[in-house]
């Protein structure tokens, strides 16, 4: 499983293959962790790389040692937290596991940019017993709980059909369409309202006198499979896992081109999970071209760890084209 570099010399975050159904599992592996537990004058927060659950951004945060008079981070203990890095308050369920130590919080409201977790997850003595070859592995199983739609009144509240279920049915039925997306000569019917709601670029296109608005047609430069999956994502926020894996760079491109952050996050996460020696250079270049900061950083770190393999690849310099500054950046990182 490839590592995703989280920013400092001793931190690596390995992302396990996300399951198709919640809860979604992630692992944060920190090497040489015992050295991090030494007392310091300031709080040392070890933060994982960014990952997403249902399109919402999170980080795992581990605090190896607190301060004597600090109420949030307790001295002599290891704290484990989940940070909500999305732009809204979320209702989250999360289970943290370190070997046989398990703690869980259920449907907690976490404000944007805030953390939630356990300040006394492990004592230092407990932690030392659970290190594997000097590394601490924190597993997190996370789900973002959908808001329930309720009817106010007497008796028990009643659940209504969720918005996601309605959108999925509209996608399946595809009735009363008023727009078409074409690709490789094939036409895919859809609805302007969904296109505009999902993408500011589509919204602008439809509100102005651009040719797409007048013809009620837009053409995409991608494969039919990717085009069909993109339309499914617009309605359901879902993409088949195998299609996403096989075409992650294309979805990253579309996410950037049509300003769809959730699609970009899904594509980057898929690329990080499948990162290996055969695609590390291509993924680095794709991350740079389509402004995918997460996969760019992960691929750069992977290139650094596998520099010998890169230098043995025929034509690797030519792959950069005229971007000599990127060649210099990679060489300097060695």
C-alpha positions in Angstrom: 0.0 0.0 0.0 1.6 3.3 -1.0 2.3 6.0 1.6 0.9 9.5 1.4 3.4 12.0 2.7 1.8 14.3 5.2 4.3 17.1 5.3 7.1 16.4 7.8 10.1 14.0 7.7 8.7 11.4 10.0 5.0 11.4 9.2 3.4 9.0 6.6 -0.3 8.3 6.1 -1.3 5.1 4.5 -4.8 5.1 3.1 -6.5 1.7 2.9 -8.8 1.0 0.0 -12.0 2.8 0.8 -15.0 0.5 1.1 -18.0 0.9 -1.1 -20.2 1.3 2.0 -19.7 3.2 5.2 -17.9 3.3 7.6 -14.8 4.3 5.5 -11.5 3.1 6.9 -8.2 5.1 7.0 -4.9 4.5 8.7 -2.4 7.0 10.0 1.1 5.4 10.5 3.7 7.5 12.4 7.3 6.2 12.4 9.6 6.5 15.4 6.7 7.6 17.6 8.3 7.1 21.0 10.7 10.0 20.2 7.6 12.2 19.6 6.4 11.6 23.2 9.2 13.6 24.8 8.0 16.7 26.7 8.1 20.0 24.7 7.4 23.6 25.4 4.6 23.7 22.9 1.9 21.2 21.7 3.2 18.9 18.9 0.3 18.0 16.7 1.0 15.3 14.1 -1.5 15.8 11.3 -2.2 13.2 8.6 -2.7 14.0 4.9 -6.1 15.2 3.8 -8.7 12.6 2.9 -12.4 12.7 2.1 -15.5 10.9 3.2 -18.6 11.4 1.1 -16.8 14.4 -0.5 -16.1 16.1 2.9 -12.5 16.8 3.9 -10.9 15.5 7.1 -7.5 15.0 8.8 -6.5 12.7 11.6 -4.6 14.4 14.4 -2.4 12.7 17.0 -0.9 14.6 19.9 2.0 12.6 21.4 2.3 14.6 24.6 0.2 17.3 26.3 1.2 20.0 28.7 0.8 19.9 32.5 -1.8 22.7 32.7 -3.5 22.2 29.4 -7.2 21.1 29.6 -7.4 19.8 26.0 -4.1 17.9 25.6 -3.2 15.9 28.8 0.4 15.4 29.9 1.5 11.8 29.9 -1.2 10.8 27.4 -1.5 10.4 23.6 -4.5 12.2 22.2 -6.3 11.0 19.0 -8.7 13.3 17.1 -10.6 13.8 13.9 -10.4 17.3 12.3 -13.3 18.5 10.1 -11.6 20.4 7.3 -14.8 20.9 5.2 -16.6 24.2 5.1 -19.6 23.2 7.1 -20.6 21.6 10.4 -20.9 17.9 10.1 -22.6 15.1 12.0 -19.9 12.4 12.3 -19.5 8.9 13.7 -15.9 7.7 14.2 -14.2 4.7 15.7 -10.5 4.9 16.6 -8.4 1.7 17.0 -4.8 1.2 18.1 -4.2 -2.5 18.2 -6.8 -3.6 20.8 -7.6 -0.2 22.2 -10.9 1.0 20.7 -12.8 4.3 21.4 -15.8 5.6 19.5 -18.0 8.7 19.3 -21.4 8.6 17.6 -23.2 11.3 15.6 -21.2 14.2 17.1 -21.6 17.6 15.5 -18.1 18.8 14.5 -17.8 22.5 13.5 -15.7 23.4 10.4 -12.0 23.5 11.3 -12.6 21.9 14.7 -11.4 18.6 16.1 -13.2 15.9 18.1 -11.8 12.9 19.8 -10.1 11.6 22.9 -7.4 13.6 24.8 -6.5 10.5 26.9 -6.7 7.8 24.3 -3.5 6.1 25.6 -1.1 6.6 28.4 2.5 6.7 27.3 3.2 3.3 28.9 0.2 1.8 27.1 1.3 3.4 23.8 4.8 2.0 24.0 3.4 -1.5 24.3 1.3 -1.0 21.1 4.1 0.3 18.9 5.0 -2.0 16.0 8.6 -1.7 15.0 8.6 1.8 16.6 5.5 2.9 14.6 2.1 3.9 15.9 -0.8 2.9 13.7 -4.1 4.7 14.3 -7.1 3.2 12.4 -10.2 5.4 11.9 -13.6 4.2 10.7 -15.6 7.3 9.7 -19.0 8.0 8.5 -20.8 11.3 7.9 -24.3 10.8 9.0 -27.0 12.2 6.6 -29.4 14.7 8.1 -32.8 13.3 8.7 -35.8 15.1 7.3 -38.6 15.2 9.9 -42.2 16.3 10.1 -43.0 18.4 13.1 -46.3 17.6 14.9 -47.9 15.2 17.3 -46.7 11.6 17.7 -43.3 10.2 16.5 -41.3 12.0 13.9 -41.6 10.5 10.4 -38.6 10.1 8.0 -39.2 11.5 4.5 -37.6 10.3 1.4 -34.1 11.7 1.4 -32.9 14.2 -1.2 -30.2 11.7 -2.4 -32.9 9.0 -3.1 -35.0 11.5 -5.1 -31.9 12.5 -7.1 -31.0 8.9 -7.8 -34.6 8.2 -9.0 -34.4 11.2 -11.3 -31.2 9.9 -12.7 -32.6 6.4 -13.2 -35.8 7.6 -14.9 -34.2 10.5 -16.8 -37.5 12.0 -17.8 -38.4 15.6 -18.7 -34.8 16.3 -19.7 -33.8 19.7 -21.2 -30.1 19.4 -22.1 -27.7 16.9 -23.7 -24.0 16.2 -23.1 -22.3 14.6 -26.1 -19.1 12.6 -26.2 -17.5 10.7 -29.1 -20.8 11.1 -31.0 -23.0 9.6 -28.3 -25.6 11.8 -26.6 -26.5 11.7 -22.9 -29.8 13.5 -21.8 -29.8 15.4 -18.5 -31.3 18.3 -16.6 -30.0 21.9 -16.6 -30.9 22.3 -12.9 -28.6 19.4 -11.9 -25.8 20.6 -14.1 -26.0 24.1 -12.7 -26.3 23.0 -9.1 -23.3 20.7 -9.3 -20.9 22.9 -11.3 -20.5 26.7 -11.3 -19.0 26.4 -14.8 -22.1 24.7 -16.1 -24.2 27.3 -14.3 -22.4 30.2 -16.0 -22.6 28.4 -19.3 -26.4 28.0 -19.0 -27.1 31.5 -17.7 -25.2 33.3 -20.6 -25.7 33.4 -24.3 -22.9 30.8 -24.9 -23.5 28.4 -27.8 -24.1 25.6 -25.3 -27.0 27.5 -23.8 -28.6 28.2 -27.2 -28.2 24.6 -28.5 -28.9 23.0 -25.1 -25.9 20.8 -25.8 -22.3 20.6 -24.4 -19.5 18.3 -25.7 -17.0 16.7 -23.4 -13.5 15.5 -24.4 -13.4 12.1 -22.6 -14.4 8.5 -23.1 -18.1 7.5 -23.2 -17.6 5.5 -19.9 -16.2 8.6 -18.1 -18.9 10.9 -19.5 -21.7 8.5 -18.4 -20.1 8.2 -15.0 -19.7 12.0 -14.7 -23.4 12.4 -15.3 -24.2 9.7 -12.7 -21.9 11.6 -10.2 -23.8 14.9 -10.9 -27.0 13.3 -9.8 -25.9 10.8 -7.1 -22.4 11.9 -5.9 -21.3 8.3 -6.7 -18.9 6.7 -9.2 -18.3 3.0 -9.7 -15.1 2.2 -7.9 -13.5 0.3 -10.8 -14.4 3.1 -13.3 -12.9 5.7 -10.9 -9.7 3.7 -10.5 -9.2 3.2 -14.2 -9.9 6.8 -15.1 -8.9 8.8 -12.0 -6.8 11.3 -14.0 -9.7 12.0 -16.3 -12.0 12.7 -13.4 -9.4 14.9 -11.8 -9.3 16.8 -15.1 -13.1 17.2 -15.2 -13.3 18.1 -11.6 -10.8 21.0 -12.2 -12.3 22.1 -15.5 -15.9 22.2 -14.2 -15.1 23.3 -10.6 -16.4 20.2 -8.8 -14.3 19.9 -5.6 -16.0 16.6 -4.5 -15.1 14.9 -7.8 -11.5 16.1 -7.6 -11.3 14.8 -4.0 -12.6 11.4 -5.0 -10.2 11.2 -8.0 -7.2 12.2 -5.9 -8.1 9.7 -3.2 -8.3 6.9 -5.8 -5.0 7.9 -7.3 -3.2 7.9 -3.9 -4.5 4.4 -3.1 -3.3 3.0 -6.4 0.0 4.9 -6.4 3.0 2.7 -7.4 6.3 2.7 -9.4 4.6 2.4 -12.7 2.3 5.5 -12.4 4.1 7.7 -9.8 5.5 10.1 -12.5 2.2 10.2 -14.5 0.3 11.0 -11.3 2.7 13.7 -10.2 2.4 15.4 -13.6 -1.4 15.0 -13.6 -1.6 16.5 -10.1 0.5 19.5 -11.3 -1.5 20.0 -14.4 -5.0 19.7 -12.8 -4.1 21.4 -9.5 -4.5 18.2 -7.5 -2.3 19.2 -4.5 -2.9 16.0 -2.6 -1.9 13.6 -5.3 1.0 15.9 -6.4 2.5 15.8 -2.9 1.9 12.1 -2.5 3.5 11.3 -5.9 6.4 13.6 -5.2 7.1 11.8 -2.0 6.8 8.4 -3.7 9.2 9.5 -6.4 11.7 10.6 -3.8 11.5 7.2 -2.1 11.8 5.4 -5.5 14.3 7.7 -7.2 16.5 4.9 -8.4 13.6 3.3 -10.2 12.7 6.6 -11.7 16.2 7.2 -13.0 16.2 3.8 -14.6 12.9 4.5 -16.5 13.6 5.2 -20.2 12.4 8.6 -21.3 11.4 9.9 -17.9 12.8 13.3 -18.5 11.0 13.6 -21.8 7.7 13.0 -19.9 8.1 16.5 -18.4 8.0 18.1 -21.8 9.0 21.8 -21.6 8.4 22.0 -17.8 12.0 22.0 -16.9 11.2 23.6 -13.5 9.4 20.4 -12.5 12.5 18.3 -13.4 14.5 20.6 -11.2 12.0 20.4 -8.4 12.1 16.6 -8.4 15.9 16.4 -8.6 16.3 18.9 -5.8 13.9 16.8 -3.6 16.3 13.8 -4.0 
